[in-house]
Amino acid sequence: MTMWRKSSRSNTTANCVEVAHHSDRVMARDSKNPDPTISLPATSWARFVRQSQR
């Protein structure tokens, strides 16, 4: 079972992004339209998060 969590940057009334860690990958989806999902290597996701925090 995949444990999805809502992004802390998501707004409660707008589009929400959910992420899940699965092995060495991170998956992301729109909570209101959960299919399709994207799957990225965990290292790429970590780089993306670091860049977005600047």
ZINOR-V433083 format. One record per pair of residues at least 24 apart in sequence whose C-alpha atoms are under 8 Angstrom apart, sorted by the first residue. I is the first residue (numbers start at 1). J is the second residue. Records with the same first field share a line. If there is no record, write none. Layout:
BEGIN
I->J  J
END
This chain:
BEGIN
6->31
END
